[in-house]
Amino acid sequence: MDENNRQQKGDDPPNNVSANRGKRGGDESIRETLPLLQPPSSDEAKAYYRGLPSMPRLVGRTSAGIVPCPPPLPQPLPNHFTSPTKLLGPVGRHCILECWETTVREKILHALGNLDWTTVDVVRIGYDNVPVLERPVVVWVGVANTAHQWNPTVCEALRGCRKVLDQAGLLDVECEIRVSEVRHLALPRPQLLDRPYKTILYPISTNIGTSMCPAQVESHVGSLCIYISLAHDHNGTGPLWALTCRHVALPKDVYPTDKTYKWTNTSQPAIKINSPASKDLQNECKTIKFRISVLKAQLNRRPEDKHFRNILSMEEDLLSKLKPFEPAICRLAGSVFAAPIIEQAEYWGEGREAPYLWSRDWCLVELDRQRFPNNAADLTNRVYLMSEDGSDDDLNRRLNPNNKNRNKFKFPADGYMQLSGVIPMAEIRNPESLNVEGQECFIVGKRGSATKLTWGCPSEIMSTLRTVLDGEPAFETREWAIVSSLGSKTTAFSKGGDSGSLIFGIDGRLGGILTRGTRFGLDSDITYVTPMEVVLADIEQVLGLKVKVL
C-alpha cells in the first residue's frame, strides 16, 4: 500500500516512522525530534481540511515529512467524480482520555511556548470513507490569522508537542496547527434562504431559539436561550428573565465600558432588547409576499382553482399576523437587567478538587410581561423539532443510533420538546449513551436564530481557549466543544447569529449556552458551550437569589 493510500485508509504508520520522527525520550534536544519536519505547500495548506465547514488553512503538522499530503484534485473534475473529504468527530475509545486532564494538557500548553495560539481541541480528524476509530486523534491547535506563517516558533511548538505525546505513550496521536480565530457568534447575518410557511411564524413565537438584538443595533443578532424566574415566585407575578450572552445584548457600540451592568437605578436609561430582530421579520415578510405574487399570477390563469385560492388565503393570513410586528416598538421584549463583565471565572461545584475555569458571558433580559400572551403566565421552555420542510426528517432513526441506549428519543406528536432538568458536569465528561459504533457519546441539539435546528456530537475532552480582551492580559478557560454535526457532516453546527442558543440533550435536559466558535470562513468548525450547571450557579451567586428554569 503506498503512503497516500495509507493516509486515507487511516492505517498505522510503517515501522520506519518512529525513526523518521527522531529520537524519543531521554535528554535529546527538541530539534532532534521530527528531523523531517517541513512546512506545507500552498496547495496543501489550502486543501488539507477539505470537507470541514470553514476549510481552515493548515499551518503545520507533526506528520509532515512522514505522511504525505494527498495529491490535488484533478481540474476540472470529471463527471460523477467523488473525493473523500475530512470530518471532525469526538475521540471515542482512546487512552488519551485517561491522561489528558491529569498530565498531558498542561505539558502541551507549555510546549506551545511563544506560539500565538487561540484554542486547543482534541478531536478525531479523518476521511469519511474510513471507519471512525481508524481516523487519527489530533491535538488541534488554532492560531490567529496574523500568526499563520511558518516560522521557528511553529517548528518548536510542533516538535515540543510531539515530544510530550511520545513521552506519554501517545504515539498514534498527532498535533496539527491551523488558522482559526475564536469569534463570538452574534454577528450581522446574510439574507436567509426561502423557507416553507410552516415555520414562518416561529420568529414571533415564545419558543426558545428566536432572535434577540439590542434595540439600538438590530443588526447585532443572537438567540434566546431559556426563560428563568425566581424560585419562590409561585404565582407568576415576579420578575421574568430571558437568558442570552452578554456580547449579544451589550455590544461595544451599545455599552462601550467593560463593567458589570445591573439596572437597579430607574433613573438610568435602560438598554432595550428586541425580539425578533428586524432582519428575521423582513425576510419572512419578503418570502410570503413573493409567494402571494406567484399565487395571484397562477389564479389569473386559473381563477377557478380552489386549491391555489385556499393557499393564497393562508399566505395572506400569515402576512397579516407578521405585519403588526414590523415597527420596532412592537418587537420590544424587555430590558437588560444584569450582565457581569466577560472574564475568567471559577466554578467549584460539589466535590471538585480544583476550580473549573470558564469564560463568564451571560446576560439576563427582564421581560415585559404585558407584551406576552396572558401576561406570560403560560411561558415555558420548549423547542420546536420540526425541520424546515415541516417533517421530522427521520429524527427517530438518527437520534437513536444504538438499541442499547437507556434513554430513547421519541418524536413528540406536536413537534415540541418540553425542556427540563440539567445535564450535570460529571455526565458531560462521561456520557452514558452509545453511538452506532458502540462508543460512549452524547447527541445534543440546538435551535438558533441563524442555523435553526441542528444536531451534533460533543468531544469528551474539554477544549482550552485563550482569550485576549482589550488592554487586558490573556486568560485561559475550558469550554465544552461540539465537534461534529449529524446529518450532513460538512454542515456547520452553528454560525454567526447563534450566540446564546441553548444546547440540549435528546431527553430534553439543558446542556449549556452557546458562546463562541472557531472560524476561518463564515461557518464554525467547532462550537463552544458553557455548561448550564455552571451558568445557573453563577446567576444565583450574582443575584444572591435562587432561580428556577421555567
Residue pairs with C-beta under 8 A, 6 or more apart in sequence:
1 9
1 11
3 67
3 68
4 68
4 70
4 71
6 13
6 14
6 67
7 67
7 68
7 69
7 70
8 70
8 84
8 127
8 129
8 130
9 130
9 134
10 126
10 127
10 130
10 131
10 134
10 135
10 136
11 134
12 172
13 66
13 67
17 66
18 24
18 171
20 35
20 36
20 65
20 66
21 33
21 34
21 35
21 62
21 66
21 162
21 166
22 28
22 32
22 33
22 34
22 35
23 32
23 33
24 33
24 163
24 166
24 167
25 166
25 167
30 156
30 159
30 160
30 163
31 159
33 159
33 162
33 163
33 166
34 62
34 64
34 65
34 158
34 159
34 162
36 64
36 65
36 66
37 60
37 62
37 64
37 65
37 155
37 158
37 159
38 64
38 65
39 60
39 64
39 150
40 48
40 58
40 59
40 60
40 61
40 64
40 69
40 150
41 69
43 72
44 58
44 69
45 57
45 58
45 59
46 55
46 57
47 55
47 72
47 73
48 58
48 61
48 69
48 86
49 55
49 56
49 58
49 86
49 125
49 178
50 83
50 85
50 86
51 84
51 85
51 86
51 87
51 128
51 489
51 490
52 86
52 87
52 88
52 490
52 525
53 490
53 491
53 492
53 521
53 523
53 524
53 525
54 180
54 492
54 518
54 519
54 520
54 521
54 522
54 523
54 524
54 525
55 520
55 521
56 142
56 178
56 179
56 180
56 518
56 520
56 525
57 148
57 178
57 179
57 520
58 176
58 177
58 178
59 143
59 148
59 149
59 150
59 154
59 177
59 178
59 179
60 150
60 154
60 155
60 158
60 176
60 177
61 158
61 174
61 175
61 176
61 177
62 158
62 161
62 162
62 165
62 174
62 175
62 176
63 174
63 176
73 81
73 83
74 81
84 127
84 128
84 129
84 130
85 127
85 128
85 490
86 125
86 126
86 127
86 128
87 125
87 126
87 127
87 128
87 135
87 484
87 489
87 490
88 123
88 124
88 125
88 483
88 484
88 525
88 526
89 123
89 124
89 125
89 126
89 132
89 135
89 457
89 483
89 484
90 123
90 124
90 439
90 441
90 457
90 458
90 459
90 460
90 483
90 484
91 97
91 122
91 123
91 124
91 137
91 459
91 460
91 461
92 124
92 132
92 133
92 435
92 437
92 439
92 440
92 441
92 460
93 133
93 439
93 440
94 137
94 173
95 169
95 170
96 104
96 122
96 137
96 170
96 173
96 461
97 460
97 461
99 168
99 170
100 122
100 461
101 461
101 462
103 168
104 164
104 165
104 168
104 170
105 120
105 464
107 164
107 168
108 120
108 139
108 161
108 164
108 165
108 175
109 120
109 464
109 476
110 160
111 157
111 160
111 161
111 163
111 164
112 120
112 141
112 157
112 160
112 161
113 153
113 156
113 157
113 160
114 153
114 156
115 141
115 143
115 147
115 153
115 154
115 156
115 157
115 177
116 143
116 144
116 146
116 147
117 141
117 142
117 143
117 157
117 177
117 466
118 142
118 143
118 144
118 180
118 181
118 182
118 465
118 466
118 518
119 140
119 141
119 142
119 180
119 182
119 463
119 464
119 465
119 466
119 518
119 526
120 139
120 140
120 141
120 142
120 463
120 464
120 465
121 139
121 140
121 142
121 459
121 461
121 463
121 481
121 483
121 518
121 526
122 137
122 138
122 139
122 140
122 459
122 461
122 463
123 137
123 138
123 140
123 459
123 481
123 483
123 526
124 132
124 135
124 136
124 137
124 138
125 135
125 136
125 138
125 140
125 176
126 132
126 134
126 135
126 136
127 135
128 489
131 437
132 437
132 439
133 437
133 439
136 172
136 173
136 174
137 170
137 172
137 173
137 174
138 173
138 174
138 175
138 176
139 161
139 165
139 173
139 174
139 175
139 176
140 176
140 178
141 157
141 161
141 175
141 176
141 177
141 178
142 177
142 178
142 179
142 180
142 181
142 182
142 518
143 177
143 178
143 179
143 180
144 179
144 181
145 179
145 181
145 520
148 179
154 177
157 177
158 175
158 177
161 175
162 175
165 171
165 173
165 174
165 175
178 520
179 520
180 518
180 519
180 520
180 525
180 526
181 518
181 519
181 520
182 465
182 467
182 516
182 517
182 518
182 519
182 528
183 496
183 516
183 517
183 518
183 519
183 524
184 245
184 247
184 248
184 361
184 499
184 515
184 516
185 222
185 450
185 494
185 495
185 496
185 497
185 498
185 499
185 514
185 515
185 516
185 517
185 524
185 527
186 220
186 221
186 222
186 245
186 247
186 248
186 251
186 496
186 497
186 499
186 500
187 220
187 221
187 496
187 497
188 219
188 220
188 221
188 496
189 221
189 279
189 450
189 496
189 497
191 283
192 279
192 280
192 283
194 287
194 290
195 287
195 388
196 388
196 389
196 390
197 287
197 288
197 291
197 314
197 315
197 318
198 386
198 390
199 384
199 386
199 388
199 390
199 452
200 284
200 287
200 288
200 318
200 322
201 318
201 321
201 322
202 210
202 384
203 210
203 211
203 276
203 280
203 281
203 284
203 449
204 210
204 276
204 281
204 321
204 322
204 325
205 384
206 372
206 373
206 376
206 379
207 382
207 383
207 384
207 416
207 447
208 223
208 224
208 225
208 226
208 227
208 381
208 382
208 383
208 419
208 447
208 502
209 223
209 224
209 383
209 384
209 446
209 447
209 448
209 449
209 452
209 501
209 502
210 223
210 224
210 275
210 276
210 449
211 221
211 222
211 223
211 224
211 275
211 276
211 277
211 279
211 280
211 449
211 497
212 221
212 222
212 223
212 224
212 242
212 244
212 248
212 249
212 273
212 274
212 275
212 276
212 277
212 333
212 365
212 449
212 500
213 219
213 220
213 221
213 222
213 248
213 273
213 274
213 275
213 277
213 278
214 220
214 249
214 250
214 251
214 254
214 271
214 272
214 273
214 274
215 271
215 272
215 273
215 274
215 328
215 332
216 253
216 254
216 271
216 272
217 251
217 253
217 254
218 274
218 277
218 278
218 279
218 328
219 277
219 279
220 248
220 251
220 253
220 254
221 248
221 277
221 279
221 280
221 449
221 450
221 497
222 244
222 245
222 247
222 248
222 249
222 449
222 497
222 498
222 499
222 500
223 244
223 248
223 448
223 449
223 450
223 497
223 498
223 499
223 500
223 501
223 514
224 242
224 243
224 244
224 275
224 500
225 242
225 243
225 244
225 500
225 501
225 502
225 513
226 242
226 243
226 381
226 419
226 502
226 510
226 549
226 550
227 240
227 241
227 242
227 243
227 367
227 379
227 380
227 381
227 549
227 550
228 241
228 243
228 364
228 536
228 539
228 547
228 548
228 549
228 550
229 236
229 238
229 239
229 240
229 241
229 547
229 548
229 550
230 238
230 239
230 545
230 546
230 547
230 548
231 545
231 546
231 547
231 548
232 238
232 546
233 239
233 548
236 375
236 376
236 377
239 337
239 366
240 366
240 367
240 369
240 376
240 379
241 337
241 364
241 365
241 366
241 367
242 273
242 275
242 333
242 334
242 364
242 365
242 367
243 362
243 363
243 364
243 365
243 500
243 513
243 535
243 539
244 362
244 363
244 365
244 499
244 500
244 513
245 361
245 362
245 363
245 499
245 500
245 513
245 515
246 261
246 339
246 340
246 341
246 342
246 361
246 362
246 363
247 342
247 361
247 499
247 515
248 363
248 499
248 500
249 271
249 273
249 336
249 339
249 363
249 365
250 261
250 271
250 336
250 339
250 363
254 271
255 261
255 271
258 341
258 342
258 469
258 470
259 341
260 339
260 340
260 341
261 271
261 336
261 338
261 339
261 363
262 337
262 338
262 339
263 270
263 271
263 335
263 336
263 337
263 338
263 366
270 335
270 336
271 335
271 336
272 332
272 334
272 335
273 332
273 333
273 334
273 335
273 336
273 365
274 328
274 331
274 332
274 333
275 331
275 333
276 325
276 331
276 449
277 449
278 326
278 328
278 331
280 449
281 322
281 325
281 326
281 331
284 322
285 319
285 322
285 323
285 326
288 315
288 318
288 319
288 322
289 319
291 315
292 312
292 315
292 316
292 319
295 308
295 311
295 312
295 315
296 312
298 305
298 308
299 305
299 308
299 309
299 312
302 308
324 330
325 331
332 368
332 371
333 365
333 367
333 368
333 371
334 365
334 366
334 367
334 368
334 371
335 365
335 366
335 368
336 363
336 364
336 365
336 366
337 364
337 365
337 366
338 363
338 364
338 542
338 543
339 362
339 363
339 364
340 360
340 362
340 538
340 542
341 360
342 359
342 360
342 361
342 469
343 359
343 360
343 469
343 475
344 357
344 358
344 359
344 360
344 467
344 475
344 476
344 477
345 357
345 358
345 359
345 360
345 538
346 355
346 356
346 357
346 358
347 355
347 356
347 358
347 534
347 537
347 538
348 355
348 356
349 356
349 425
349 533
349 534
349 537
356 425
356 478
356 534
357 475
357 476
357 477
357 478
358 477
358 478
358 479
358 530
358 531
358 534
359 465
359 467
359 477
359 479
359 515
359 530
360 538
361 515
361 530
362 513
362 530
362 535
362 538
362 539
364 539
367 376
369 375
369 376
372 379
379 550
380 418
380 550
381 418
381 419
381 420
381 502
381 510
381 549
381 550
382 416
382 417
382 418
382 419
383 416
383 417
383 419
383 445
383 447
383 453
383 502
383 504
384 415
384 416
384 447
384 453
385 392
385 395
385 411
385 412
385 415
385 416
385 417
385 445
385 453
386 392
386 415
386 453
387 393
387 453
388 452
388 453
392 411
392 415
393 487
395 409
395 411
395 455
396 409
396 410
396 411
398 455
398 486
398 487
399 409
399 443
399 455
399 486
399 506
400 408
400 409
401 434
401 435
401 436
401 443
402 433
402 434
402 435
402 436
402 438
404 434
404 438
405 433
405 434
406 432
406 433
407 432
407 433
407 505
407 506
407 507
409 506
409 507
417 504
417 508
418 508
419 502
419 504
419 508
419 509
419 510
419 549
420 508
420 509
420 510
420 549
421 507
421 508
421 509
421 510
422 509
422 510
422 532
422 533
422 536
422 549
423 505
423 509
423 510
423 511
423 512
423 531
423 532
423 533
424 533
425 531
425 533
425 534
428 442
428 458
428 480
428 511
428 531
429 460
429 462
430 440
430 460
431 440
431 441
431 442
431 460
432 440
433 440
433 441
433 442
433 443
434 440
434 441
435 441
435 443
435 457
440 460
441 457
441 460
442 457
442 458
442 505
443 455
443 456
443 457
443 486
443 505
443 506
444 455
444 456
444 457
444 458
444 482
444 503
444 504
444 505
444 506
444 511
445 453
445 454
445 455
445 456
445 503
445 504
445 505
445 506
446 453
446 454
446 455
446 456
446 482
446 493
446 494
446 498
446 501
446 502
446 503
446 504
446 514
446 527
447 453
447 454
447 501
447 502
448 454
448 494
448 497
448 498
448 500
448 501
448 514
449 497
449 498
449 501
450 494
450 495
450 496
450 497
450 498
451 492
451 493
451 494
451 495
451 497
451 498
454 485
454 486
454 487
454 491
454 492
454 493
454 494
455 485
455 486
455 487
456 482
456 483
456 484
456 485
456 486
456 493
456 527
457 482
457 483
457 484
457 486
458 480
458 481
458 482
458 483
458 529
459 481
459 482
459 483
461 481
462 478
462 479
462 480
462 481
463 478
463 479
463 480
463 481
463 526
463 528
464 476
464 477
464 478
464 479
465 476
465 477
465 478
465 479
465 516
465 528
466 474
466 475
466 476
467 474
467 475
467 476
467 477
468 474
479 515
479 516
479 528
479 529
479 530
480 503
480 511
480 512
480 528
480 529
480 530
480 531
481 526
481 527
481 528
481 529
482 493
482 494
482 503
482 526
482 527
482 528
482 529
483 525
483 526
484 493
485 491
485 492
485 493
492 523
492 524
492 525
493 524
493 527
494 501
494 514
494 517
494 524
494 527
495 517
495 519
495 522
495 523
495 524
496 522
498 514
498 517
498 527
499 514
499 515
499 516
500 513
500 514
501 513
501 514
502 510
502 511
502 512
502 513
502 514
502 532
503 510
503 511
503 512
503 513
503 514
503 529
504 510
504 511
505 511
510 532
510 549
511 529
511 531
511 532
512 529
512 530
512 531
512 532
512 534
512 535
513 529
513 530
513 532
513 535
514 527
514 528
514 529
515 528
515 529
515 530
516 527
516 528
517 524
517 525
517 526
517 527
517 528
518 524
518 525
518 526
518 528
519 525
536 547
536 549
539 547
540 546
540 547
